[in-house]
């Protein structure tokens, strides 16, 4: 295609894991596809999040594409939990292997997507001035891509170096011998702190809310283990698709309170060794029953007290505001032990909040901290933030931002009433971040491809969910969440980290395997809940 081409079968917004697979799949259907990506290359969240210590918390052998069997067999991951650098190298390889870059305009931000009912086409506008039209619009904009910079007085007056973990520079950042402040102790902060502590003269960690974190137990992958996985990859993937989270693990068959204390500790020991967020899946009732959750919480709190030498400091590092697992458990590498170092200071912002950022550092209600470098590890406007930054308009000029003012409303997380031929990948209303995002992306794109096949076979030109289907799905998602402890936590799953954002539990929490079954049933029933329409008759 030439740069002058302006009319396509499909536009894909985003070149992360979902977007790349969408381009590959739709091209495989013989469609003319064009993509837009704000970054300078492929990779999505793994392109931007280059902060020290950045890793995936899903095992590398699972956090990888399954669609290309030769790729599965040829690519060998070096570690159990891959670094950002290795994941980006992998995605670059996939893009080159399947010539996916040629579909994209990079360093191009989509500013608007507007549906023309008469033409049954989307017009997609960008910040470079290029505008294209397409029959289908696929939004693979990512759930953790719209960075959240807190509005702290004086933030822009700081005279030193200032960074956000989600927009880390591509050139090396030398923190050697510098006084460094990190604001935030979510996943990125917890991963970065141990690495920064080894470089900095002194590290001040400004903790707003403590989080549960469990050591990754990371290690180089043994060649014999890798050979075993590759020999039986199909079965591993099958089990992953049946599971709750897209990895081949299932909880203990009994509840946490249905076995004796010794057996319960033995099970927790097993899941602790597996590392990271998987610990939340040890027992089936762990995030649904508070008494069961307490057993997990007490186990992990004892572990933290073993790792942190100062008991008073351990108290400050242990969460007291949410059941364990209702915020994503972070996967770390020596986080709690870092606080035993002489050059690391925890600043508890619950006790002494930040008054302002000054030209020389951070001033709390109790003290001033002089800094050379200030790092915001303050996360993202998750799930919906990247979509709300695009002016998306459907039938009759309906604005997606307005439709979602009280929270996102989708059918299956895939589509929105009043927005024909528009699909959202791995977004709100789907398992999304609660599942392995690579298999989640493949499931969504494969389902969409099947839907497009159905349209072609039956002479339909548009597909969109009914208002009733959306209402029912939103109610189903809310009911599933209400049956758990998750809504009790002020997490980014609910948008609680963004001032003024509606508190709605955004992912579907019923499990990846159950979700796959529901989507298959909808398709088998002739796309139940969707309105399929032919082209309008002339005249």
TORLUM-804769 format. One record per residue (C-alpha): residue number from 1; x, y, z. Coordinates in steps of 0.02 Angstrom, whole numbers. Example, Ala and Ser with C-alpha at 12.3 -4.5 7.8 and 13.67 -1.06 7.14 Angstrom:
<pts>
{pt 1 {615 -225 390}}
{pt 2 {684 -53 357}}
</pts>
This chain:
<pts>
{pt 1 {0 0 0}}
{pt 2 {55 179 -27}}
{pt 3 {49 323 95}}
{pt 4 {-89 396 -13}}
{pt 5 {-208 252 20}}
{pt 6 {-354 313 122}}
{pt 7 {-486 176 111}}
{pt 8 {-467 9 199}}
{pt 9 {-568 -140 256}}
{pt 10 {-510 -117 435}}
{pt 11 {-413 5 543}}
{pt 12 {-319 -59 696}}
{pt 13 {-274 69 828}}
{pt 14 {-123 10 927}}
{pt 15 {30 -99 892}}
{pt 16 {40 -193 1056}}
{pt 17 {6 -378 1080}}
{pt 18 {-178 -365 1028}}
{pt 19 {-151 -246 882}}
{pt 20 {-12 -349 804}}
{pt 21 {-114 -507 809}}
{pt 22 {-266 -415 739}}
{pt 23 {-165 -354 589}}
{pt 24 {-96 -529 561}}
{pt 25 {-267 -612 571}}
{pt 26 {-365 -487 467}}
{pt 27 {-232 -488 332}}
{pt 28 {-247 -677 333}}
{pt 29 {-431 -655 288}}
{pt 30 {-377 -556 134}}
{pt 31 {-425 -388 209}}
{pt 32 {-337 -224 176}}
{pt 33 {-284 -166 348}}
{pt 34 {-202 -8 411}}
{pt 35 {-139 28 586}}
{pt 36 {-93 180 688}}
{pt 37 {24 183 838}}
{pt 38 {75 331 945}}
{pt 39 {244 255 988}}
{pt 40 {396 244 876}}
{pt 41 {384 54 865}}
{pt 42 {283 -100 908}}
{pt 43 {262 -172 1081}}
{pt 44 {128 -68 1167}}
{pt 45 {154 -65 1354}}
{pt 46 {322 -153 1331}}
{pt 47 {382 -13 1218}}
{pt 48 {348 121 1349}}
{pt 49 {380 36 1516}}
{pt 50 {570 27 1515}}
{pt 51 {594 74 1697}}
{pt 52 {726 -17 1800}}
{pt 53 {668 -192 1848}}
{pt 54 {521 -198 1726}}
{pt 55 {461 -378 1705}}
{pt 56 {303 -472 1664}}
{pt 57 {216 -560 1808}}
{pt 58 {153 -701 1696}}
{pt 59 {278 -839 1657}}
{pt 60 {364 -809 1490}}
{pt 61 {318 -978 1419}}
{pt 62 {134 -931 1443}}
{pt 63 {148 -745 1403}}
{pt 64 {181 -779 1219}}
{pt 65 {82 -806 1059}}
{pt 66 {11 -978 1022}}
{pt 67 {-48 -944 844}}
{pt 68 {120 -982 762}}
{pt 69 {178 -1158 807}}
{pt 70 {348 -1135 724}}
{pt 71 {375 -976 826}}
{pt 72 {327 -1070 986}}
{pt 73 {457 -1202 948}}
{pt 74 {595 -1087 886}}
{pt 75 {588 -950 1018}}
{pt 76 {668 -992 1184}}
{pt 77 {640 -880 1335}}
{pt 78 {792 -856 1446}}
{pt 79 {703 -831 1613}}
{pt 80 {546 -887 1702}}
{pt 81 {482 -707 1709}}
{pt 82 {543 -610 1559}}
{pt 83 {614 -435 1568}}
{pt 84 {541 -291 1469}}
{pt 85 {692 -297 1353}}
{pt 86 {665 -481 1311}}
{pt 87 {477 -461 1285}}
{pt 88 {504 -313 1169}}
{pt 89 {637 -410 1074}}
{pt 90 {509 -551 1054}}
{pt 91 {373 -434 991}}
{pt 92 {495 -351 871}}
{pt 93 {538 -525 806}}
{pt 94 {354 -569 782}}
{pt 95 {323 -405 690}}
{pt 96 {471 -437 575}}
{pt 97 {429 -621 550}}
{pt 98 {255 -579 487}}
{pt 99 {291 -409 408}}
{pt 100 {169 -322 525}}
{pt 101 {259 -154 534}}
{pt 102 {213 -117 353}}
{pt 103 {31 -97 406}}
{pt 104 {68 45 526}}
{pt 105 {95 231 535}}
{pt 106 {203 253 690}}
{pt 107 {219 410 795}}
{pt 108 {39 444 746}}
{pt 109 {-99 473 872}}
{pt 110 {-279 438 826}}
{pt 111 {-381 590 879}}
{pt 112 {-554 542 817}}
{pt 113 {-655 398 747}}
{pt 114 {-826 443 676}}
{pt 115 {-955 324 602}}
{pt 116 {-1050 368 443}}
{pt 117 {-1216 276 447}}
{pt 118 {-1255 301 263}}
{pt 119 {-1086 241 201}}
{pt 120 {-1070 113 343}}
{pt 121 {-890 164 366}}
{pt 122 {-778 235 501}}
{pt 123 {-675 392 470}}
{pt 124 {-518 391 575}}
{pt 125 {-421 555 598}}
{pt 126 {-245 576 667}}
{pt 127 {-131 710 735}}
{pt 128 {-22 702 579}}
{pt 129 {-166 758 469}}
{pt 130 {-190 588 388}}
{pt 131 {-370 529 381}}
{pt 132 {-428 357 325}}
{pt 133 {-594 267 310}}
{pt 134 {-631 85 346}}
{pt 135 {-777 -33 364}}
{pt 136 {-715 -97 532}}
{pt 137 {-626 -9 674}}
{pt 138 {-529 -113 800}}
{pt 139 {-470 -22 956}}
{pt 140 {-316 -109 1025}}
{pt 141 {-268 42 1128}}
{pt 142 {-211 -52 1282}}
{pt 143 {-275 -58 1460}}
{pt 144 {-116 8 1542}}
{pt 145 {-57 142 1422}}
{pt 146 {-133 309 1476}}
{pt 147 {-9 365 1610}}
{pt 148 {-73 447 1770}}
{pt 149 {29 594 1834}}
{pt 150 {-37 651 2004}}
{pt 151 {-84 833 2025}}
{pt 152 {33 880 2167}}
{pt 153 {63 1066 2203}}
{pt 154 {229 1124 2130}}
{pt 155 {253 967 2026}}
{pt 156 {319 1062 1876}}
{pt 157 {439 1170 1979}}
{pt 158 {560 1029 2021}}
{pt 159 {732 1075 1956}}
{pt 160 {806 900 1945}}
{pt 161 {770 753 1830}}
{pt 162 {589 696 1828}}
{pt 163 {521 533 1755}}
{pt 164 {364 426 1747}}
{pt 165 {390 238 1747}}
{pt 166 {263 219 1607}}
{pt 167 {355 343 1494}}
{pt 168 {534 295 1533}}
{pt 169 {669 366 1418}}
{pt 170 {747 252 1287}}
{pt 171 {922 314 1326}}
{pt 172 {1002 249 1488}}
{pt 173 {961 344 1648}}
{pt 174 {1111 349 1764}}
{pt 175 {1056 357 1947}}
{pt 176 {1229 321 2017}}
{pt 177 {1269 426 2170}}
{pt 178 {1106 524 2159}}
{pt 179 {971 561 2285}}
{pt 180 {816 481 2211}}
{pt 181 {633 493 2261}}
{pt 182 {504 366 2201}}
{pt 183 {320 413 2222}}
{pt 184 {207 261 2220}}
{pt 185 {222 79 2270}}
{pt 186 {113 -13 2145}}
{pt 187 {185 -139 2024}}
{pt 188 {309 -23 1936}}
{pt 189 {369 57 2097}}
{pt 190 {392 -109 2185}}
{pt 191 {489 -179 2036}}
{pt 192 {598 -24 2018}}
{pt 193 {643 7 2201}}
{pt 194 {768 -137 2225}}
{pt 195 {861 -94 2064}}
{pt 196 {867 93 2101}}
{pt 197 {926 62 2279}}
{pt 198 {1081 -25 2214}}
{pt 199 {1128 129 2110}}
{pt 200 {1070 279 2210}}
{pt 201 {1166 367 2347}}
{pt 202 {1001 371 2440}}
{pt 203 {827 317 2392}}
{pt 204 {670 391 2470}}
{pt 205 {513 289 2437}}
{pt 206 {357 396 2456}}
{pt 207 {224 267 2494}}
{pt 208 {43 317 2472}}
{pt 209 {-32 144 2496}}
{pt 210 {64 -15 2541}}
{pt 211 {35 -164 2429}}
{pt 212 {53 -350 2445}}
{pt 213 {199 -416 2346}}
{pt 214 {271 -590 2332}}
{pt 215 {446 -637 2270}}
{pt 216 {447 -697 2091}}
{pt 217 {563 -843 2122}}
{pt 218 {635 -796 1954}}
{pt 219 {771 -904 1878}}
{pt 220 {850 -950 1711}}
{pt 221 {745 -1079 1621}}
{pt 222 {819 -1252 1621}}
{pt 223 {840 -1321 1443}}
{pt 224 {760 -1487 1493}}
{pt 225 {608 -1397 1564}}
{pt 226 {593 -1292 1405}}
{pt 227 {601 -1449 1298}}
{pt 228 {462 -1529 1401}}
{pt 229 {352 -1375 1381}}
{pt 230 {380 -1366 1194}}
{pt 231 {343 -1552 1173}}
{pt 232 {173 -1528 1254}}
{pt 233 {135 -1345 1217}}
{pt 234 {-37 -1383 1145}}
{pt 235 {-94 -1462 1307}}
{pt 236 {-22 -1320 1411}}
{pt 237 {-119 -1195 1303}}
{pt 238 {-278 -1299 1315}}
{pt 239 {-270 -1301 1504}}
{pt 240 {-232 -1114 1505}}
{pt 241 {-388 -1076 1403}}
{pt 242 {-495 -1177 1523}}
{pt 243 {-422 -1092 1677}}
{pt 244 {-479 -939 1771}}
{pt 245 {-328 -832 1724}}
{pt 246 {-257 -898 1561}}
{pt 247 {-115 -999 1638}}
{pt 248 {-113 -1188 1668}}
{pt 249 {-145 -1180 1855}}
{pt 250 {-300 -1228 1952}}
{pt 251 {-338 -1193 2136}}
{pt 252 {-340 -1326 2270}}
{pt 253 {-505 -1424 2256}}
{pt 254 {-558 -1379 2433}}
{pt 255 {-585 -1210 2515}}
{pt 256 {-453 -1135 2629}}
{pt 257 {-559 -1169 2783}}
{pt 258 {-604 -1347 2732}}
{pt 259 {-432 -1417 2774}}
{pt 260 {-327 -1413 2932}}
{pt 261 {-197 -1279 2968}}
{pt 262 {-47 -1388 2927}}
{pt 263 {-116 -1437 2757}}
{pt 264 {-166 -1257 2721}}
{pt 265 {11 -1197 2759}}
{pt 266 {82 -1333 2647}}
{pt 267 {-29 -1273 2503}}
{pt 268 {19 -1091 2533}}
{pt 269 {202 -1142 2535}}
{pt 270 {179 -1219 2362}}
{pt 271 {97 -1064 2289}}
{pt 272 {224 -950 2373}}
{pt 273 {360 -1046 2282}}
{pt 274 {267 -1021 2117}}
{pt 275 {287 -836 2149}}
{pt 276 {194 -674 2124}}
{pt 277 {11 -645 2091}}
{pt 278 {-26 -831 2068}}
{pt 279 {-31 -842 2258}}
{pt 280 {-207 -767 2253}}
{pt 281 {-266 -925 2164}}
{pt 282 {-212 -1054 2294}}
{pt 283 {-390 -1088 2354}}
{pt 284 {-554 -1063 2259}}
{pt 285 {-632 -958 2399}}
{pt 286 {-480 -850 2434}}
{pt 287 {-547 -689 2357}}
{pt 288 {-731 -726 2391}}
{pt 289 {-735 -768 2577}}
{pt 290 {-657 -648 2702}}
{pt 291 {-617 -782 2830}}
{pt 292 {-528 -884 2696}}
{pt 293 {-439 -728 2638}}
{pt 294 {-379 -695 2815}}
{pt 295 {-281 -857 2813}}
{pt 296 {-188 -801 2657}}
{pt 297 {-161 -627 2727}}
{pt 298 {-90 -693 2890}}
{pt 299 {28 -810 2796}}
{pt 300 {97 -669 2686}}
{pt 301 {110 -544 2829}}
{pt 302 {218 -669 2926}}
{pt 303 {330 -685 2772}}
{pt 304 {348 -496 2759}}
{pt 305 {397 -486 2942}}
{pt 306 {531 -615 2909}}
{pt 307 {601 -513 2765}}
{pt 308 {598 -340 2849}}
{pt 309 {712 -330 3001}}
{pt 310 {631 -178 3083}}
{pt 311 {460 -230 3152}}
{pt 312 {393 -51 3151}}
{pt 313 {445 -30 2970}}
{pt 314 {363 -197 2927}}
{pt 315 {201 -132 3003}}
{pt 316 {205 16 2883}}
{pt 317 {239 -96 2732}}
{pt 318 {94 -216 2766}}
{pt 319 {-74 -163 2691}}
{pt 320 {-221 -142 2808}}
{pt 321 {-350 -74 2685}}
{pt 322 {-393 -220 2571}}
{pt 323 {-406 -410 2570}}
{pt 324 {-253 -490 2492}}
{pt 325 {-274 -521 2305}}
{pt 326 {-412 -392 2278}}
{pt 327 {-277 -277 2213}}
{pt 328 {-160 -369 2097}}
{pt 329 {-22 -448 2202}}
{pt 330 {142 -379 2138}}
{pt 331 {281 -496 2082}}
{pt 332 {447 -431 2149}}
{pt 333 {632 -467 2161}}
{pt 334 {695 -420 2334}}
{pt 335 {574 -277 2369}}
{pt 336 {546 -297 2555}}
{pt 337 {728 -340 2590}}
{pt 338 {776 -174 2510}}
{pt 339 {711 -84 2664}}
{pt 340 {850 -165 2766}}
{pt 341 {977 -60 2670}}
{pt 342 {1052 94 2753}}
{pt 343 {1026 200 2597}}
{pt 344 {836 173 2585}}
{pt 345 {706 275 2680}}
{pt 346 {519 242 2680}}
{pt 347 {415 401 2688}}
{pt 348 {239 355 2743}}
{pt 349 {123 478 2657}}
{pt 350 {-25 421 2762}}
{pt 351 {62 490 2915}}
{pt 352 {148 637 2832}}
{pt 353 {67 683 2665}}
{pt 354 {158 782 2531}}
{pt 355 {128 968 2550}}
{pt 356 {215 1016 2390}}
{pt 357 {354 979 2268}}
{pt 358 {486 1114 2271}}
{pt 359 {630 1160 2158}}
{pt 360 {746 1049 2260}}
{pt 361 {636 902 2310}}
{pt 362 {482 851 2407}}
{pt 363 {413 932 2563}}
{pt 364 {293 833 2672}}
{pt 365 {201 892 2826}}
{pt 366 {350 831 2929}}
{pt 367 {510 858 2828}}
{pt 368 {593 916 2669}}
{pt 369 {685 790 2560}}
{pt 370 {818 857 2441}}
{pt 371 {822 756 2280}}
{pt 372 {918 750 2117}}
{pt 373 {791 636 2032}}
{pt 374 {602 618 2056}}
{pt 375 {515 464 1984}}
{pt 376 {326 447 1977}}
{pt 377 {274 265 1985}}
{pt 378 {92 316 1990}}
{pt 379 {16 199 1864}}
{pt 380 {-117 225 1731}}
{pt 381 {-293 280 1694}}
{pt 382 {-326 96 1667}}
{pt 383 {-448 3 1553}}
{pt 384 {-536 156 1481}}
{pt 385 {-408 298 1487}}
{pt 386 {-333 270 1315}}
{pt 387 {-508 259 1237}}
{pt 388 {-572 417 1322}}
{pt 389 {-428 514 1243}}
{pt 390 {-501 481 1070}}
{pt 391 {-659 569 1009}}
{pt 392 {-761 415 961}}
{pt 393 {-935 444 887}}
{pt 394 {-1060 313 830}}
{pt 395 {-1238 321 763}}
{pt 396 {-1322 491 773}}
{pt 397 {-1160 567 836}}
{pt 398 {-1166 468 999}}
{pt 399 {-1006 505 1094}}
{pt 400 {-920 359 1180}}
{pt 401 {-854 471 1318}}
{pt 402 {-1033 525 1358}}
{pt 403 {-1102 348 1344}}
{pt 404 {-972 291 1471}}
{pt 405 {-984 441 1587}}
{pt 406 {-1051 328 1726}}
{pt 407 {-932 187 1683}}
{pt 408 {-894 77 1532}}
{pt 409 {-1040 -15 1451}}
{pt 410 {-1002 -156 1330}}
{pt 411 {-1066 -323 1272}}
{pt 412 {-938 -459 1310}}
{pt 413 {-809 -320 1323}}
{pt 414 {-802 -327 1134}}
{pt 415 {-929 -204 1068}}
{pt 416 {-1039 -55 1113}}
{pt 417 {-1222 -23 1068}}
{pt 418 {-1236 118 942}}
{pt 419 {-1060 93 875}}
{pt 420 {-1075 -28 729}}
{pt 421 {-924 -125 664}}
{pt 422 {-817 -62 809}}
{pt 423 {-727 -188 919}}
{pt 424 {-627 -161 1078}}
{pt 425 {-486 -281 1116}}
{pt 426 {-451 -341 1294}}
{pt 427 {-546 -196 1370}}
{pt 428 {-677 -169 1506}}
{pt 429 {-811 -303 1516}}
{pt 430 {-688 -440 1467}}
{pt 431 {-569 -537 1581}}
{pt 432 {-434 -418 1517}}
{pt 433 {-301 -386 1650}}
{pt 434 {-367 -530 1757}}
{pt 435 {-307 -652 1624}}
{pt 436 {-151 -688 1523}}
{pt 437 {-159 -541 1403}}
{pt 438 {-81 -635 1257}}
{pt 439 {-209 -775 1256}}
{pt 440 {-342 -644 1292}}
{pt 441 {-289 -550 1135}}
{pt 442 {-292 -709 1030}}
{pt 443 {-463 -757 1094}}
{pt 444 {-537 -587 1055}}
{pt 445 {-461 -572 882}}
{pt 446 {-509 -750 835}}
{pt 447 {-687 -718 892}}
{pt 448 {-695 -558 789}}
{pt 449 {-627 -649 636}}
{pt 450 {-762 -781 657}}
{pt 451 {-893 -644 670}}
{pt 452 {-831 -563 509}}
{pt 453 {-838 -732 422}}
{pt 454 {-1019 -749 479}}
{pt 455 {-1061 -576 411}}
{pt 456 {-985 -617 242}}
{pt 457 {-1069 -788 230}}
{pt 458 {-1241 -717 267}}
{pt 459 {-1233 -554 170}}
{pt 460 {-1229 -440 322}}
{pt 461 {-1125 -281 321}}
{pt 462 {-1140 -218 500}}
{pt 463 {-1138 -291 674}}
{pt 464 {-1175 -206 840}}
{pt 465 {-1244 -262 1008}}
{pt 466 {-1420 -223 1064}}
{pt 467 {-1449 -106 1210}}
{pt 468 {-1530 -252 1302}}
{pt 469 {-1376 -362 1278}}
{pt 470 {-1265 -225 1346}}
{pt 471 {-1379 -197 1496}}
{pt 472 {-1380 -383 1534}}
{pt 473 {-1191 -400 1516}}
{pt 474 {-1156 -250 1628}}
{pt 475 {-1273 -326 1758}}
{pt 476 {-1186 -494 1741}}
{pt 477 {-1014 -415 1765}}
{pt 478 {-1074 -318 1917}}
{pt 479 {-1156 -472 1993}}
{pt 480 {-998 -576 1968}}
{pt 481 {-892 -440 2051}}
{pt 482 {-1016 -419 2194}}
{pt 483 {-996 -603 2235}}
{pt 484 {-812 -574 2275}}
{pt 485 {-707 -465 2390}}
{pt 486 {-635 -365 2243}}
{pt 487 {-751 -213 2253}}
{pt 488 {-694 -183 2433}}
{pt 489 {-522 -127 2374}}
{pt 490 {-484 47 2307}}
{pt 491 {-397 -23 2153}}
{pt 492 {-369 31 1975}}
{pt 493 {-487 -111 1927}}
{pt 494 {-622 10 1988}}
{pt 495 {-536 169 1928}}
{pt 496 {-508 221 2109}}
{pt 497 {-335 292 2070}}
{pt 498 {-407 426 1954}}
{pt 499 {-496 573 2038}}
{pt 500 {-675 592 1976}}
{pt 501 {-679 426 1883}}
{pt 502 {-838 324 1915}}
{pt 503 {-814 175 2032}}
{pt 504 {-862 28 1923}}
{pt 505 {-774 -141 1929}}
{pt 506 {-717 -146 1749}}
{pt 507 {-654 -322 1708}}
{pt 508 {-763 -478 1693}}
{pt 509 {-715 -580 1845}}
{pt 510 {-802 -743 1802}}
{pt 511 {-643 -823 1737}}
{pt 512 {-556 -837 1569}}
{pt 513 {-619 -1013 1534}}
{pt 514 {-800 -968 1573}}
{pt 515 {-785 -813 1466}}
{pt 516 {-719 -914 1319}}
{pt 517 {-869 -1029 1335}}
{pt 518 {-993 -884 1341}}
{pt 519 {-917 -803 1186}}
{pt 520 {-923 -969 1092}}
{pt 521 {-1106 -992 1141}}
{pt 522 {-1150 -818 1078}}
{pt 523 {-1067 -857 910}}
{pt 524 {-1148 -1030 897}}
{pt 525 {-1319 -950 925}}
{pt 526 {-1296 -840 771}}
{pt 527 {-1215 -699 871}}
{pt 528 {-1352 -686 1000}}
{pt 529 {-1366 -511 1071}}
{pt 530 {-1300 -430 912}}
{pt 531 {-1398 -343 775}}
{pt 532 {-1335 -400 605}}
{pt 533 {-1391 -294 459}}
{pt 534 {-1369 -295 269}}
{pt 535 {-1317 -145 168}}
{pt 536 {-1455 -13 155}}
{pt 537 {-1555 -24 -6}}
{pt 538 {-1532 114 -131}}
{pt 539 {-1664 246 -152}}
</pts>
